[in-house]
Amino acid sequence: MQLKSNRHFRRYVTSWFLGIVGFVVLIAGGAFYKTSEDYLLASFERDKLAQIISMSALIDADYHQKIKSRSSLNKQRAQHLAGVFEIAASSDEFQHDIFSLNYLSKKKQFKYAIDNRKAKKDTIVLSASGIELEIIKNKNGEVKLSRFGKQSDKLDINKQSTQLTFLLNKHNNQTFLYLNGRKLLELKNQKKLVALVDGALLDEKNNTKKIIFDLIKTKLTLSFSFVKQGNKLHHPGERFLTGLALHKKMLDVMTNDISADNYHVIDNQAENGFYVFSSIKNAASNSSGLLMMQVNNKTISQLKEQAFQAMLVNIGLLVAALMAAAIFFARKITEPVEQLNLAIARLIHNDFNFKLSAKKFGSFSFLANQFNLMLTRIQKSRNELVHLNKSYSRFVPHQLLKQLSHSGVSDITLGDSTERLMTIMFCDIRGFTSLSESMSPTANFKFINRYLSQIAPVINKHGGIIDKYLGDGIMALFPNGADEALQASIEMLEALKVYNKKLVQNKLPIIEVGIGLHSGKTMLGTVGTPSRMDATVISDSVNAAARVEALTKSFCTKILITEETKRQLSQLANYRIRYIASCQIQGKSKPVTLYEVFDNDPLSLQKEKLQNQATMIRAWKAYKNGDTETAVNMYQKLLEKNSNDKSLFALIERCQSGRL
């Protein structure tokens, strides 16, 4: 009954506290966020306005007014002014666009003087009716209008509010831009931005195109120009185009000399943000142009995010203060909950070596006792699970599974697969069937495991992955190249040579093996069911490697490799390799060329095999041309010189039987 009463009281205190905190945070947080955001934006606008006004006062208006084309630029002075713009544009943590304009009073137009902005990628600039659009192509080959926030919008033509509707339609991997049903722009889905404008090619070579569009009571001129990536978007003398609202305010500043203090313009086009500008005045205090700063919406969003973060910090401090007061007030009541919370946190971090003190729980001491009992049982279950996982892990091919997922076994699902270029090794004991018949089952397993303990470390040493133990055989994968596979094969034979000496001393039969290597693309993946799956390799390269290993017995060799493996060897001169034959193997439509690697042979035999190579190739060609007798005679002459070359016996026998 006491436990139930304390529990209800704790819930009441907690609910009351959370209600007060929530109400205070809601009221204070909302008001603070709005105030902080307004203050931060207003302060930022004032700073940018003060910056642009001070910069405009330093510009030589007489020189600036003479900048009407590229040829009119004084290179040194223009570079200096452009550099100042760049420094000012990055004067804080945000990036702004700063450029200057000259004013043509008769036409009431503004034209660019200095503008550092460059195209981030190949761009088509579309100018029409007081507005400018940038058309780019993204990685997927789709059109993007960088001045529009969406792919269709409406555009005012004149004071009568005649509207144009731009529609983007994608069909058959091509993108079209229509104007009132007329196809103006066509972009094909290719790497470079190449367009057809009203049927004419537009690219970096043919980069200017104009279209006169007839409307009721007016004509609209659409100008398309191509700007290559890294080039300037605007050059001196080009007309500055923008919306009617901004243009009117700019005219007011120029014609009526209205101060731009505390003034900014929200552009009516999405993604443009606002402009801050100041007039450029000559010695007679006459305005001849404008210095413009464009603050984009990304900057505004970042400022709002800063205001939001400041609000979160202050609200966090407020909540911390309220929580501290509540904790101090209800310490005696909430201490058991705190102790449990700390204990759970230690459990989360796999810390089980502790016990709760019943004294700190007061009347809730039974909770500490129950928790300690639970902790003891968890420790026992955890130790059993760790032991079980370690036991199971010995049956899991971790190296093979890492080829599928670097993050761990838990992320691998049924059907995961990958394609890799690998060298596959098959290794098998010669005459194991007859050996095993003379041994008991226990002796058989001990024999195989002692043998595997000699060669498995060599495979692991060279980055090999043992995919399967095939009784007395091994299938291994080498993802790091054919050299690692061949070096492992040679060292395996050396390890067996040492091991065989011990077997002879113990009066046991020695072990001889055959090793086959083949390289090719393999499909590595998981097969089975969700409840029982296995990692395996599926490829004709695996079958080919198995057939090559089987041929080591037929040709009386210890190591056979295919032409594909030989091509993958980066240190070919470091090995003793000779041509054996090109023969048909099961599972391959074309003959497979085989080479013997004889680095493990005695030096005298190695020398003879190297000297016999040219004759063996001629003998093989004679056999392939149908002259079996000549081929056999050539092999027999080589055999007379060195009767220890057992491969020659096999070649002669297979030539005479026609099985080569």
GUMAR-60767 format. One record per residue (C-alpha): residue number from 1; x, y, z. Coordinates in steps of 0.2 Angstrom, whole numbers. Layout:
// residues N
SITE    k      x      y      z
SITE  NUM      X      Y      Z
...
//
This chain:
// residues 660
SITE    k      x      y      z
SITE    1      0      0      0
SITE    2     14     12      4
SITE    3     23      8    -12
SITE    4      7     12    -22
SITE    5      5     28    -13
SITE    6     23     34    -16
SITE    7     21     29    -34
SITE    8      5     40    -36
SITE    9     14     54    -27
SITE   10     29     53    -38
SITE   11     18     53    -54
SITE   12      9     68    -47
SITE   13     25     78    -44
SITE   14     32     73    -61
SITE   15     16     78    -70
SITE   16     15     95    -61
SITE   17     33     99    -65
SITE   18     32     94    -83
SITE   19     16    104    -86
SITE   20     24    120    -78
SITE   21     40    118    -88
SITE   22     31    114   -104
SITE   23     20    130   -102
SITE   24     35    141    -98
SITE   25     45    134   -112
SITE   26     31    136   -125
SITE   27     27    154   -120
SITE   28     45    160   -117
SITE   29     53    150   -131
SITE   30     41    157   -145
SITE   31     43    175   -140
SITE   32     62    173   -138
SITE   33     63    165   -155
SITE   34     53    178   -164
SITE   35     63    192   -156
SITE   36     80    184   -159
SITE   37     76    180   -177
SITE   38     69    198   -181
SITE   39     84    206   -172
SITE   40     97    195   -180
SITE   41     90    198   -198
SITE   42     88    217   -195
SITE   43    106    218   -188
SITE   44    113    208   -203
SITE   45    104    219   -215
SITE   46    110    235   -207
SITE   47    128    228   -207
SITE   48    127    223   -226
SITE   49    120    240   -230
SITE   50    133    250   -220
SITE   51    146    239   -229
SITE   52    140    242   -246
SITE   53    138    261   -243
SITE   54    156    263   -237
SITE   55    162    253   -252
SITE   56    152    263   -264
SITE   57    160    279   -257
SITE   58    178    272   -262
SITE   59    174    269   -280
SITE   60    180    281   -293
SITE   61    164    285   -301
SITE   62    172    294   -317
SITE   63    182    278   -321
SITE   64    167    267   -316
SITE   65    156    276   -328
SITE   66    168    272   -343
SITE   67    166    253   -341
SITE   68    155    250   -355
SITE   69    163    234   -363
SITE   70    177    222   -360
SITE   71    189    233   -371
SITE   72    185    248   -360
SITE   73    192    240   -344
SITE   74    208    246   -337
SITE   75    215    229   -333
SITE   76    225    234   -317
SITE   77    211    245   -310
SITE   78    197    232   -314
SITE   79    207    218   -306
SITE   80    209    228   -291
SITE   81    191    233   -290
SITE   82    186    215   -293
SITE   83    197    209   -279
SITE   84    190    221   -267
SITE   85    172    214   -272
SITE   86    178    196   -269
SITE   87    186    200   -252
SITE   88    170    210   -247
SITE   89    159    195   -253
SITE   90    167    183   -241
SITE   91    170    196   -226
SITE   92    159    185   -215
SITE   93    155    166   -214
SITE   94    142    168   -228
SITE   95    145    170   -247
SITE   96    137    185   -256
SITE   97    137    191   -273
SITE   98    144    209   -275
SITE   99    143    218   -292
SITE  100    142    235   -299
SITE  101    130    243   -312
SITE  102    131    259   -323
SITE  103    115    268   -326
SITE  104    109    273   -344
SITE  105     97    288   -340
SITE  106     90    289   -358
SITE  107     84    271   -359
SITE  108     82    269   -340
SITE  109     92    254   -340
SITE  110    106    247   -329
SITE  111    121    238   -337
SITE  112    135    228   -329
SITE  113    152    235   -325
SITE  114    161    223   -313
SITE  115    154    206   -309
SITE  116    164    192   -303
SITE  117    151    179   -303
SITE  118    156    163   -314
SITE  119    146    148   -320
SITE  120    148    133   -308
SITE  121    144    122   -323
SITE  122    139    124   -341
SITE  123    125    136   -341
SITE  124    112    143   -354
SITE  125    107    160   -349
SITE  126     89    165   -355
SITE  127     84    183   -354
SITE  128     67    189   -357
SITE  129     55    203   -352
SITE  130     65    210   -337
SITE  131     70    193   -330
SITE  132     85    182   -332
SITE  133     85    163   -330
SITE  134    100    151   -329
SITE  135     97    134   -336
SITE  136    109    120   -331
SITE  137    109    101   -332
SITE  138    111     90   -317
SITE  139    120     73   -316
SITE  140    104     64   -321
SITE  141    103     74   -337
SITE  142     88     84   -331
SITE  143     85    102   -334
SITE  144     85    114   -319
SITE  145     80    132   -319
SITE  146     92    140   -306
SITE  147     81    156   -304
SITE  148     65    146   -301
SITE  149     61    136   -286
SITE  150     50    124   -296
SITE  151     50    118   -314
SITE  152     35    129   -320
SITE  153     31    147   -316
SITE  154     23    162   -323
SITE  155     32    178   -329
SITE  156     26    196   -332
SITE  157     29    203   -349
SITE  158     23    221   -347
SITE  159     12    232   -337
SITE  160     -4    224   -344
SITE  161      1    208   -334
SITE  162      2    197   -350
SITE  163      9    181   -344
SITE  164     21    168   -351
SITE  165     20    150   -345
SITE  166     36    140   -345
SITE  167     33    121   -345
SITE  168     47    108   -343
SITE  169     42     91   -351
SITE  170     53     76   -351
SITE  171     51     62   -365
SITE  172     62     49   -371
SITE  173     77     55   -362
SITE  174     75     72   -369
SITE  175     70     88   -361
SITE  176     60    102   -369
SITE  177     56    120   -364
SITE  178     40    127   -371
SITE  179     33    144   -372
SITE  180     14    145   -375
SITE  181     15    128   -385
SITE  182     30    133   -395
SITE  183     46    122   -392
SITE  184     60    134   -389
SITE  185     73    123   -381
SITE  186     78    105   -382
SITE  187     92     97   -372
SITE  188     97     79   -376
SITE  189    102     67   -361
SITE  190    121     68   -363
SITE  191    136     73   -352
SITE  192    139     90   -360
SITE  193    126    104   -361
SITE  194    121    105   -379
SITE  195    104    112   -384
SITE  196     94    116   -399
SITE  197     86    133   -398
SITE  198     71    135   -410
SITE  199     80    122   -421
SITE  200     97    130   -420
SITE  201    112    123   -411
SITE  202    118    131   -395
SITE  203    134    126   -387
SITE  204    151    134   -382
SITE  205    155    137   -401
SITE  206    138    144   -406
SITE  207    134    153   -391
SITE  208    121    167   -395
SITE  209    103    165   -401
SITE  210     88    177   -401
SITE  211     70    173   -404
SITE  212     56    186   -408
SITE  213     40    180   -400
SITE  214     24    188   -407
SITE  215     11    192   -395
SITE  216     -5    202   -395
SITE  217      0    221   -396
SITE  218     18    217   -392
SITE  219     33    207   -396
SITE  220     45    198   -384
SITE  221     63    195   -387
SITE  222     70    179   -380
SITE  223     89    179   -379
SITE  224     99    163   -376
SITE  225    117    163   -373
SITE  226    129    148   -368
SITE  227    142    151   -354
SITE  228    155    138   -351
SITE  229    159    132   -334
SITE  230    171    144   -325
SITE  231    168    158   -337
SITE  232    159    174   -331
SITE  233    140    175   -332
SITE  234    140    194   -336
SITE  235    153    205   -344
SITE  236    154    224   -345
SITE  237    140    232   -355
SITE  238    127    218   -353
SITE  239    110    223   -348
SITE  240    105    219   -329
SITE  241     88    211   -329
SITE  242     77    209   -314
SITE  243     59    210   -308
SITE  244     48    226   -309
SITE  245     48    229   -290
SITE  246     67    229   -289
SITE  247     69    239   -305
SITE  248     57    253   -299
SITE  249     66    255   -283
SITE  250     83    256   -292
SITE  251     76    269   -303
SITE  252     70    279   -288
SITE  253     87    279   -281
SITE  254     95    285   -297
SITE  255     82    298   -303
SITE  256     76    305   -287
SITE  257     92    302   -277
SITE  258     82    293   -263
SITE  259     94    286   -250
SITE  260     95    267   -249
SITE  261     97    268   -230
SITE  262     88    255   -220
SITE  263     81    248   -236
SITE  264     81    230   -245
SITE  265     71    222   -258
SITE  266     63    205   -258
SITE  267     64    199   -275
SITE  268     48    191   -282
SITE  269     58    176   -290
SITE  270     62    161   -279
SITE  271     79    157   -272
SITE  272     85    175   -275
SITE  273     84    182   -257
SITE  274     86    201   -256
SITE  275     97    215   -263
SITE  276    106    229   -254
SITE  277    112    243   -264
SITE  278    120    260   -264
SITE  279    123    273   -277
SITE  280    140    277   -284
SITE  281    142    296   -284
SITE  282    155    307   -293
SITE  283    164    322   -287
SITE  284    148    332   -290
SITE  285    138    321   -280
SITE  286    128    314   -295
SITE  287    123    296   -295
SITE  288    130    287   -310
SITE  289    128    269   -305
SITE  290    124    257   -291
SITE  291    134    245   -281
SITE  292    124    229   -278
SITE  293    125    215   -265
SITE  294    114    200   -267
SITE  295    110    190   -251
SITE  296    103    173   -256
SITE  297     90    163   -247
SITE  298    103    151   -241
SITE  299    111    164   -230
SITE  300     94    169   -223
SITE  301     91    151   -219
SITE  302    108    150   -210
SITE  303    104    166   -200
SITE  304     87    159   -195
SITE  305     96    143   -190
SITE  306    108    153   -179
SITE  307     93    162   -171
SITE  308     85    145   -168
SITE  309    101    138   -160
SITE  310    102    153   -149
SITE  311     84    150   -143
SITE  312     88    132   -140
SITE  313    103    136   -129
SITE  314     93    149   -119
SITE  315     78    137   -117
SITE  316     90    123   -112
SITE  317     97    134    -99
SITE  318     80    139    -93
SITE  319     75    120    -93
SITE  320     91    116    -83
SITE  321     87    129    -70
SITE  322     69    123    -68
SITE  323     75    105    -67
SITE  324     88    109    -54
SITE  325     75    118    -43
SITE  326     63    103    -45
SITE  327     77     90    -41
SITE  328     82    100    -26
SITE  329     64    101    -20
SITE  330     60     82    -24
SITE  331     77     74    -21
SITE  332     71     63     -7
SITE  333     57     57    -18
SITE  334     66     55    -35
SITE  335     83     48    -28
SITE  336     78     30    -31
SITE  337     73     33    -49
SITE  338     89     42    -52
SITE  339     99     27    -45
SITE  340     89     16    -56
SITE  341     93     27    -71
SITE  342    112     27    -67
SITE  343    111      8    -66
SITE  344    102      6    -82
SITE  345    115     18    -91
SITE  346    129      6    -84
SITE  347    120     -9    -91
SITE  348    119      0   -108
SITE  349    138      2   -108
SITE  350    140    -17   -104
SITE  351    145    -13    -86
SITE  352    139    -27    -74
SITE  353    151    -27    -60
SITE  354    141    -17    -47
SITE  355    127    -18    -35
SITE  356    114     -6    -29
SITE  357    114      0    -11
SITE  358     98     -4     -3
SITE  359    101     11     10
SITE  360    100     24     -4
SITE  361     82     18     -9
SITE  362     75     21      9
SITE  363     57     13      9
SITE  364     60      7     -9
SITE  365     75     -5     -4
SITE  366     66    -20    -11
SITE  367     68    -12    -28
SITE  368     87    -12    -26
SITE  369     86    -31    -20
SITE  370     75    -35    -36
SITE  371     87    -26    -47
SITE  372    102    -35    -40
SITE  373     94    -51    -42
SITE  374     90    -47    -60
SITE  375    108    -41    -63
SITE  376    115    -58    -57
SITE  377    104    -67    -69
SITE  378    108    -56    -83
SITE  379    127    -58    -80
SITE  380    125    -77    -80
SITE  381    115    -77    -96
SITE  382    127    -65   -104
SITE  383    142    -76   -100
SITE  384    133    -91   -108
SITE  385    129    -81   -123
SITE  386    147    -74   -125
SITE  387    154    -92   -124
SITE  388    141    -98   -136
SITE  389    145    -85   -149
SITE  390    163    -88   -148
SITE  391    160   -107   -151
SITE  392    148   -103   -166
SITE  393    161    -90   -173
SITE  394    173   -104   -177
SITE  395    161   -111   -190
SITE  396    158    -94   -198
SITE  397    169    -89   -213
SITE  398    172    -71   -206
SITE  399    185    -67   -220
SITE  400    173    -72   -234
SITE  401    159    -62   -226
SITE  402    169    -47   -225
SITE  403    170    -47   -244
SITE  404    151    -44   -244
SITE  405    150    -32   -229
SITE  406    164    -22   -220
SITE  407    152    -17   -206
SITE  408    149    -35   -200
SITE  409    140    -51   -201
SITE  410    124    -43   -193
SITE  411    121    -32   -209
SITE  412    122    -47   -221
SITE  413    105    -53   -228
SITE  414    100    -67   -239
SITE  415    103    -63   -257
SITE  416    117    -51   -254
SITE  417    130    -53   -268
SITE  418    146    -45   -276
SITE  419    157    -48   -291
SITE  420    175    -49   -288
SITE  421    191    -54   -298
SITE  422    199    -68   -289
SITE  423    211    -82   -290
SITE  424    204    -99   -285
SITE  425    215   -113   -277
SITE  426    210   -131   -276
SITE  427    222   -142   -266
SITE  428    219   -161   -264
SITE  429    229   -175   -256
SITE  430    235   -188   -269
SITE  431    229   -206   -265
SITE  432    219   -201   -249
SITE  433    206   -215   -252
SITE  434    219   -229   -250
SITE  435    227   -220   -235
SITE  436    210   -218   -226
SITE  437    205   -236   -229
SITE  438    220   -241   -217
SITE  439    215   -229   -203
SITE  440    201   -229   -191
SITE  441    188   -214   -192
SITE  442    197   -205   -177
SITE  443    214   -208   -185
SITE  444    207   -201   -202
SITE  445    201   -185   -194
SITE  446    218   -183   -184
SITE  447    228   -186   -200
SITE  448    218   -173   -210
SITE  449    218   -160   -196
SITE  450    237   -162   -193
SITE  451    239   -159   -212
SITE  452    228   -144   -213
SITE  453    237   -136   -198
SITE  454    253   -136   -209
SITE  455    245   -128   -225
SITE  456    230   -117   -218
SITE  457    242   -104   -210
SITE  458    252   -102   -226
SITE  459    235    -98   -235
SITE  460    230    -86   -222
SITE  461    248    -78   -222
SITE  462    246    -73   -241
SITE  463    228    -66   -239
SITE  464    219    -81   -244
SITE  465    202    -86   -238
SITE  466    198   -104   -235
SITE  467    180   -106   -242
SITE  468    178   -124   -239
SITE  469    186   -139   -232
SITE  470    182   -153   -244
SITE  471    188   -168   -233
SITE  472    206   -170   -238
SITE  473    205   -155   -250
SITE  474    204   -136   -249
SITE  475    195   -123   -259
SITE  476    203   -106   -256
SITE  477    200    -88   -263
SITE  478    214    -75   -266
SITE  479    206    -58   -268
SITE  480    223    -49   -268
SITE  481    230    -56   -284
SITE  482    237    -71   -292
SITE  483    255    -68   -285
SITE  484    248    -71   -267
SITE  485    240    -87   -273
SITE  486    255    -94   -282
SITE  487    267    -89   -268
SITE  488    256    -98   -255
SITE  489    256   -113   -266
SITE  490    275   -114   -267
SITE  491    276   -111   -248
SITE  492    263   -125   -245
SITE  493    274   -138   -254
SITE  494    289   -132   -244
SITE  495    279   -134   -228
SITE  496    273   -151   -233
SITE  497    291   -156   -237
SITE  498    296   -152   -219
SITE  499    281   -161   -212
SITE  500    284   -176   -222
SITE  501    301   -178   -214
SITE  502    293   -179   -197
SITE  503    281   -192   -205
SITE  504    295   -203   -211
SITE  505    303   -202   -194
SITE  506    287   -209   -187
SITE  507    286   -222   -200
SITE  508    270   -214   -207
SITE  509    266   -212   -226
SITE  510    271   -196   -233
SITE  511    258   -183   -241
SITE  512    258   -178   -259
SITE  513    246   -165   -265
SITE  514    241   -157   -281
SITE  515    237   -138   -283
SITE  516    227   -130   -296
SITE  517    225   -111   -299
SITE  518    213   -102   -310
SITE  519    209    -83   -311
SITE  520    193    -75   -316
SITE  521    177    -66   -311
SITE  522    167    -74   -297
SITE  523    150    -70   -289
SITE  524    151    -70   -270
SITE  525    134    -71   -261
SITE  526    123    -79   -248
SITE  527    111    -93   -252
SITE  528     99   -103   -242
SITE  529     84    -97   -232
SITE  530     82    -83   -219
SITE  531     84    -96   -205
SITE  532     99   -105   -212
SITE  533    110    -97   -225
SITE  534    128    -99   -231
SITE  535    141    -89   -240
SITE  536    147    -96   -256
SITE  537    155    -93   -273
SITE  538    146    -96   -289
SITE  539    157    -95   -305
SITE  540    163   -106   -319
SITE  541    180   -100   -313
SITE  542    178   -111   -298
SITE  543    174   -127   -308
SITE  544    189   -123   -320
SITE  545    200   -122   -305
SITE  546    194   -139   -298
SITE  547    197   -147   -316
SITE  548    214   -140   -316
SITE  549    218   -147   -299
SITE  550    212   -164   -305
SITE  551    224   -163   -321
SITE  552    239   -161   -309
SITE  553    238   -180   -307
SITE  554    236   -183   -326
SITE  555    251   -173   -330
SITE  556    261   -178   -315
SITE  557    264   -161   -309
SITE  558    262   -153   -291
SITE  559    256   -135   -297
SITE  560    246   -131   -312
SITE  561    240   -114   -317
SITE  562    230   -108   -332
SITE  563    234    -94   -344
SITE  564    222    -82   -335
SITE  565    232    -84   -319
SITE  566    248    -82   -328
SITE  567    242    -66   -335
SITE  568    238    -59   -318
SITE  569    256    -62   -311
SITE  570    265    -46   -309
SITE  571    282    -54   -305
SITE  572    282    -67   -318
SITE  573    301    -68   -319
SITE  574    302    -73   -301
SITE  575    294    -90   -304
SITE  576    299   -106   -313
SITE  577    285   -109   -326
SITE  578    284   -120   -341
SITE  579    270   -123   -354
SITE  580    262   -140   -353
SITE  581    247   -141   -365
SITE  582    231   -133   -371
SITE  583    217   -146   -368
SITE  584    198   -146   -366
SITE  585    191   -147   -349
SITE  586    173   -150   -343
SITE  587    163   -135   -342
SITE  588    174   -124   -354
SITE  589    169   -122   -372
SITE  590    187   -117   -377
SITE  591    203   -126   -373
SITE  592    212   -121   -357
SITE  593    231   -117   -358
SITE  594    240   -125   -343
SITE  595    257   -121   -336
SITE  596    267   -130   -323
SITE  597    276   -121   -309
SITE  598    291   -131   -303
SITE  599    300   -119   -290
SITE  600    299   -134   -278
SITE  601    309   -146   -289
SITE  602    328   -149   -287
SITE  603    339   -137   -295
SITE  604    345   -149   -308
SITE  605    328   -154   -313
SITE  606    323   -135   -314
SITE  607    337   -132   -326
SITE  608    332   -147   -337
SITE  609    314   -141   -338
SITE  610    319   -123   -342
SITE  611    330   -130   -357
SITE  612    316   -141   -363
SITE  613    303   -128   -364
SITE  614    305   -123   -383
SITE  615    305   -142   -388
SITE  616    289   -145   -378
SITE  617    280   -131   -387
SITE  618    286   -137   -404
SITE  619    280   -155   -400
SITE  620    263   -148   -394
SITE  621    261   -139   -410
SITE  622    265   -154   -420
SITE  623    252   -164   -411
SITE  624    239   -150   -414
SITE  625    243   -151   -432
SITE  626    240   -170   -433
SITE  627    258   -176   -433
SITE  628    257   -187   -417
SITE  629    272   -197   -422
SITE  630    283   -182   -423
SITE  631    276   -175   -406
SITE  632    279   -192   -397
SITE  633    297   -193   -404
SITE  634    301   -176   -398
SITE  635    294   -179   -381
SITE  636    304   -196   -380
SITE  637    320   -187   -384
SITE  638    318   -175   -370
SITE  639    314   -190   -359
SITE  640    330   -199   -364
SITE  641    340   -183   -357
SITE  642    330   -183   -340
SITE  643    320   -198   -335
SITE  644    315   -189   -319
SITE  645    303   -177   -329
SITE  646    287   -187   -326
SITE  647    276   -175   -335
SITE  648    284   -181   -351
SITE  649    278   -199   -348
SITE  650    260   -192   -346
SITE  651    262   -181   -362
SITE  652    268   -196   -372
SITE  653    254   -207   -366
SITE  654    240   -194   -369
SITE  655    247   -190   -387
SITE  656    247   -209   -391
SITE  657    229   -211   -384
SITE  658    223   -195   -392
SITE  659    216   -189   -376
SITE  660    227   -173   -376
//
